[in-house]
């Protein structure tokens, strides 16, 4: 793909509200993304319940 086309695609991405753009021309393809593929949130920790105390005899 021509570098001028790639630069134009980058400009279009910056001017628009989209986060990612992928174009395929024949066997060539290019994907342009504003952000990495890391999740936007941190997973919440999972807490295990403590075992219930044994009944007194």
N, C-alpha and C positions, 0 to 999 in steps of 0.2 A: 504494500500500500504506500502511496506517495506521502512523504512527510508533510506536504502542504495540507493534504486531507486530514491527517492526524491532528495537526495544529488547529484546523477548523473545527474538528470534533471536540477538541479540548475547549475551545472558545464557546461552542454551543452548550457544553456541559456546565461551564462556569456561569453562563448567562441564564440558564434555565434552573428550575427547581429540582431537577432529577439528581439522584445520587450516583447512578451508574448507566453506562451506555455500552452496548456491544454491537459491532457491525461486522458482517461477513460479506466478503466479495470473492466468490469462487472458493478457492481453497485457503485464502487469507482471511484472518479475522483479527480484530483488535477490541479489547475491553478497556474502558476508561472508567475509573471509579474515584469518587471524592474521598472515600474513607476505606480503611482497611476492613477486613472481614472479621475483626474482633467483635464480640458481642457488646452491645451498648449498655448492658447491665451486668452487675456482678451477681453470680448465683448466690442465693441465700444459703447459709449453713444449715445442715440438718442436725437437729438435736435428738438424741435418744433419751427416752424417759428412764429415770433411775428405777431399779426394781423396788417393788413395795416391800417394806420390812416384814419379816416373818411374824406370824402371830405368836404371842407369848403363851407358854404352856399353862 
